[in-house]
Amino acid sequence: MSHQTIMWIAFGILVPVVLALDLGVLQRRAHTIKTREALFWTACYLVLALIFAGAIYFILGRDKSFTFITGYIVELSLSMDNLFVFLLIFSTFAVPSDHQHRVLFWGILGAIFMRAIFIASGIELLKNLEWVIYIFGAFLVYTGIKIALKKDGEVNLQNNPFLRLCSRYLPITDTYHEGKFFIKDKRRYIGTPLILVLIVVETTDIIFAVDSIPAILAITLDPFLVYTSNIFAIMGLRSLYFALAGATKKLAYLNYGLAAILALLGIKMLVSAFFHIPVALSLGAVVGILLFAAIASLLWPPKKDIIT
């Protein structure tokens, strides 16, 4: 049995145990997630990812550990940009605060399966059709430019085709029923507004994956490193949402930092046939860009924030 197979087995055991512990024990009672609690669980997921990175370091080597950390940071930073979208979804559907954690939990379960499909497909494309790497690279550069030019509030939930389809054919109650997605009415089951929220979260994650998967494939094509770093970041996203949903509004230049990271990874893909960029350099660039964007947001906020 190879060392990487052992790590796959450890990952396959760890993730279900953590998720079962989260929902089945720690979050069994629906309640509003306070900032202090959210920060605690965010720290727990971060430490868990670092421990896993440490295991990779001692079992698979330094380069693979650095690659895992780079992929984890990239995925987590791209996810932070999407916290506003989750906030908008919950406010649009007026989701009670004590049910938001449940929606995000099941949304993450769906994302775990969907990311596996996206990642496997992307890796196979790049391995069998080498020219696709230039399409992915150009797409990342284009996405970076689009994010840099994006205006706040450019999200229209009514354009979600799955939401329109489900609203048309799925009977839905007018009110929420505790934390239930479906209720039984006489002889049939009827959906609650919470199931529509879950559908929007799931389909939105598919859109997110279109950006994030090419970004992480620009770092490595190792299925183990790509998938594990992706899933560790996704698992921590739920607590990160409750911890930073309000704070992200203060990070006015985060979009520009994410745009720079995507453009940098896109350029890395485009020049991969001519130049090899070391993993440590990629990690340093990603961390440096994020730190600069965060510090610049705090030290030099836009004038409109000062006026208000």
JOBEL-V196059 format. One record per residue. N is the residue number from 1. PHI is phi in radians with two decimals (none if undefined). OMEGA is omega in radians with two decimals (none if undefined). NEAR is the number of other ideal C-beta (glycine too) atoms within 12 Angstrom. Layout:
N|PHI|OMEGA|NEAR / N|PHI|OMEGA|NEAR
This chain:
1|none|-3.10|9 / 2|-1.29|3.12|11 / 3|-1.09|-3.13|18 / 4|-1.19|3.07|23 / 5|-1.09|3.09|14 / 6|-1.07|3.13|18 / 7|-1.17|3.07|32 / 8|-1.05|-3.13|24 / 9|-1.11|3.12|17 / 10|-1.06|3.11|23 / 11|-1.12|-3.14|33 / 12|-1.12|3.09|19 / 13|-1.49|-3.04|15 / 14|-1.12|-3.05|24 / 15|-1.08|3.11|32 / 16|-1.05|-3.14|18 / 17|-1.13|-3.14|17 / 18|-1.11|-3.12|34 / 19|-1.17|3.11|29 / 20|-1.15|3.10|17 / 21|-1.13|-3.11|20 / 22|-1.10|-3.04|29 / 23|-1.42|-3.00|25 / 24|-1.37|-3.06|14 / 25|-2.07|-3.00|12 / 26|-1.29|-3.08|21 / 27|-2.05|-3.10|30 / 28|-1.10|3.14|15 / 29|-1.60|3.13|16 / 30|-1.14|3.12|23 / 31|-2.76|3.11|19 / 32|-1.30|-3.14|19 / 33|-1.39|3.12|35 / 34|-1.42|-3.08|16 / 35|-1.05|-3.11|19 / 36|-1.10|3.11|14 / 37|-1.13|-3.14|20 / 38|-1.11|3.11|32 / 39|-1.11|3.12|21 / 40|-1.09|-3.11|19 / 41|-1.26|3.04|32 / 42|-1.08|3.10|32 / 43|-1.12|3.13|18 / 44|-1.09|3.14|25 / 45|-1.19|3.10|36 / 46|-1.15|3.11|26 / 47|-1.10|3.12|17 / 48|-1.07|3.11|30 / 49|-1.14|3.13|37 / 50|-1.19|3.08|22 / 51|-1.11|3.12|22 / 52|-1.14|3.08|38 / 53|-1.09|3.09|32 / 54|-1.12|3.10|20 / 55|-1.09|3.09|25 / 56|-1.09|-3.12|35 / 57|-1.05|-3.06|21 / 58|-1.41|-3.08|16 / 59|-1.71|-3.05|24 / 60|-1.91|3.09|28 / 61|2.01|-3.06|20 / 62|-1.13|-3.07|19 / 63|-1.06|3.14|22 / 64|-1.18|3.10|31 / 65|-1.16|3.11|33 / 66|-1.11|3.12|30 / 67|-1.13|3.09|37 / 68|-1.04|-3.12|44 / 69|-1.11|3.11|37 / 70|-1.07|3.11|41 / 71|-1.08|3.13|48 / 72|-1.11|-3.12|42 / 73|-1.15|3.13|41 / 74|-1.07|-3.13|45 / 75|-1.12|-3.12|46 / 76|-1.17|-3.13|39 / 77|-1.19|3.08|41 / 78|-1.15|3.12|43 / 79|-1.17|3.13|45 / 80|-1.04|3.13|37 / 81|-1.17|-3.09|41 / 82|-1.68|3.12|39 / 83|-1.07|3.12|35 / 84|-1.09|-3.14|29 / 85|-1.14|3.08|34 / 86|-1.06|3.12|39 / 87|-1.05|3.13|29 / 88|-1.15|3.12|26 / 89|-1.07|-3.11|36 / 90|-1.14|-3.14|36 / 91|-1.27|3.13|19 / 92|-1.11|-3.13|23 / 93|-1.61|3.13|30 / 94|0.90|-3.13|18 / 95|-1.30|3.09|31 / 96|-0.99|-3.05|25 / 97|-1.08|-3.11|24 / 98|-1.39|3.10|21 / 99|-1.87|-3.07|32 / 100|-1.15|3.13|37 / 101|-1.06|-3.12|36 / 102|-1.10|3.13|36 / 103|-1.10|-3.12|41 / 104|-1.15|3.13|46 / 105|-1.09|-3.12|37 / 106|-1.22|3.05|29 / 107|-1.12|3.13|38 / 108|-1.21|3.07|39 / 109|-1.03|3.10|28 / 110|-1.11|-3.14|25 / 111|-1.14|3.13|39 / 112|-1.05|3.14|32 / 113|-1.30|-3.10|22 / 114|-1.17|-3.14|30 / 115|-1.11|3.11|40 / 116|-1.05|3.14|25 / 117|-1.18|-3.13|18 / 118|-1.08|-3.09|31 / 119|-1.15|3.13|37 / 120|-1.06|-3.14|21 / 121|-1.15|-3.13|24 / 122|-1.11|3.14|35 / 123|-1.13|3.13|28 / 124|-1.10|3.11|16 / 125|-1.07|-3.09|22 / 126|-1.21|-3.14|30 / 127|-1.36|-3.06|16 / 128|-1.65|3.13|13 / 129|-2.23|-3.01|15 / 130|-1.07|-3.11|15 / 131|-1.20|3.14|16 / 132|-1.11|-3.13|23 / 133|-1.05|3.13|29 / 134|-1.28|3.07|25 / 135|-1.18|3.11|21 / 136|-1.07|-3.14|37 / 137|-1.09|3.12|30 / 138|-1.11|3.13|23 / 139|-1.14|3.13|29 / 140|-1.14|3.10|39 / 141|-1.09|3.12|30 / 142|-1.08|3.14|23 / 143|-1.12|3.09|34 / 144|-1.05|3.11|33 / 145|-1.12|-3.13|20 / 146|-1.11|3.12|22 / 147|-1.14|-3.14|32 / 148|-1.10|-3.11|23 / 149|-1.64|-3.07|14 / 150|-1.18|3.08|22 / 151|-1.69|3.11|11 / 152|-1.09|3.06|19 / 153|1.49|3.14|14 / 154|-1.41|3.12|15 / 155|-2.36|-3.14|23 / 156|-2.08|-3.09|15 / 157|-1.17|-3.13|28 / 158|-1.17|3.12|12 / 159|-1.46|3.13|14 / 160|-1.26|-3.06|27 / 161|-1.15|3.14|16 / 162|-1.18|3.11|25 / 163|-1.15|3.13|29 / 164|-1.10|-3.13|18 / 165|-1.14|-3.12|14 / 166|-1.19|3.12|23 / 167|-1.11|-3.10|22 / 168|-1.39|-2.99|12 / 169|-1.95|-3.11|11 / 170|-1.82|3.11|23 / 171|-1.14|-3.06|20 / 172|-2.21|3.08|27 / 173|-1.31|-3.12|22 / 174|-1.47|-3.05|13 / 175|-2.25|3.07|15 / 176|-1.36|3.12|29 / 177|-2.12|-3.05|23 / 178|0.94|-3.14|17 / 179|-1.89|-3.04|30 / 180|-1.53|3.06|23 / 181|-1.53|3.11|29 / 182|-2.38|3.01|22 / 183|-2.25|3.14|23 / 184|-1.66|3.12|13 / 185|-2.04|-3.05|15 / 186|1.04|-3.05|8 / 187|-1.87|-3.10|6 / 188|-2.36|3.10|11 / 189|-1.70|3.14|18 / 190|-2.12|3.13|22 / 191|-1.32|3.03|27 / 192|-1.80|3.10|32 / 193|-0.98|-3.12|35 / 194|-1.15|3.13|38 / 195|-1.21|3.07|35 / 196|-1.16|3.11|36 / 197|-1.09|3.13|39 / 198|-1.09|3.12|39 / 199|-1.07|3.14|33 / 200|-1.14|3.12|39 / 201|-1.08|-3.12|44 / 202|-1.14|-3.12|32 / 203|-1.21|3.06|29 / 204|-1.15|3.12|37 / 205|-1.12|3.09|39 / 206|-1.08|3.10|25 / 207|-1.14|3.10|26 / 208|-1.04|-3.07|35 / 209|-1.11|3.13|34 / 210|-1.06|3.10|26 / 211|-1.48|-2.96|37 / 212|-1.35|-3.09|47 / 213|-1.13|3.06|42 / 214|-1.03|-3.14|41 / 215|-1.12|-3.11|49 / 216|-1.34|3.07|50 / 217|-1.24|3.05|46 / 218|-1.28|-3.13|44 / 219|-1.58|-3.12|45 / 220|-2.79|3.05|38 / 221|-1.92|3.10|30 / 222|-1.27|-3.08|31 / 223|-0.97|-3.12|29 / 224|-1.12|-3.11|33 / 225|-1.22|-3.13|39 / 226|-1.12|-3.04|38 / 227|-1.26|-3.09|39 / 228|-1.15|3.12|42 / 229|-1.11|3.12|45 / 230|-1.11|-3.07|47 / 231|-1.24|3.09|42 / 232|-1.07|3.11|41 / 233|-1.17|-3.13|43 / 234|-1.14|-3.13|45 / 235|-1.07|-3.13|42 / 236|-1.44|-3.08|41 / 237|-1.14|-3.08|45 / 238|-1.09|3.13|40 / 239|-1.20|3.11|39 / 240|-1.11|3.11|38 / 241|-1.05|-3.11|41 / 242|-1.22|-3.13|35 / 243|-1.42|-2.97|28 / 244|-2.12|-3.09|32 / 245|-0.97|3.12|32 / 246|-1.46|-3.06|15 / 247|-1.23|-3.10|24 / 248|-1.08|3.12|31 / 249|-1.15|3.12|22 / 250|-1.41|3.13|21 / 251|-1.53|-3.00|32 / 252|-1.12|-3.07|25 / 253|-1.80|3.13|29 / 254|-1.07|3.14|37 / 255|-1.00|-3.13|36 / 256|-1.20|3.09|27 / 257|-1.13|3.11|35 / 258|-1.12|3.10|41 / 259|-1.08|3.13|32 / 260|-1.14|3.13|31 / 261|-1.14|3.14|47 / 262|-1.09|3.13|41 / 263|-1.12|3.13|30 / 264|-1.11|3.12|33 / 265|-1.18|3.08|46 / 266|-1.10|3.10|34 / 267|-1.11|3.11|26 / 268|-1.04|3.09|37 / 269|-1.16|-3.07|37 / 270|-1.16|-3.10|25 / 271|-1.82|-3.05|18 / 272|-1.06|-3.13|26 / 273|-1.31|-3.06|13 / 274|-2.01|-3.09|11 / 275|-2.33|3.04|12 / 276|-1.89|3.13|11 / 277|-1.64|-3.12|25 / 278|-1.01|-3.13|17 / 279|-1.06|-3.12|27 / 280|-1.06|3.12|18 / 281|-1.21|3.10|20 / 282|-1.09|3.13|33 / 283|-1.07|3.14|32 / 284|-1.09|-3.14|19 / 285|-1.16|-3.13|28 / 286|-1.10|-3.14|39 / 287|-1.11|-3.13|24 / 288|-1.09|3.14|19 / 289|-1.12|-3.14|31 / 290|-1.13|3.13|33 / 291|-1.11|3.14|22 / 292|-1.11|3.13|22 / 293|-1.11|-3.14|32 / 294|-1.18|-3.13|27 / 295|-1.13|3.12|19 / 296|-1.10|3.13|22 / 297|-1.13|-3.11|24 / 298|-1.42|-3.09|18 / 299|-1.47|-3.10|15 / 300|-2.25|3.14|15 / 301|-1.14|3.10|19 / 302|-1.00|-3.08|20 / 303|-1.05|-3.10|9 / 304|-1.14|3.09|10 / 305|-1.22|3.14|16 / 306|-1.23|-3.13|9 / 307|-1.11|-3.12|7 / 308|-1.30|none|9
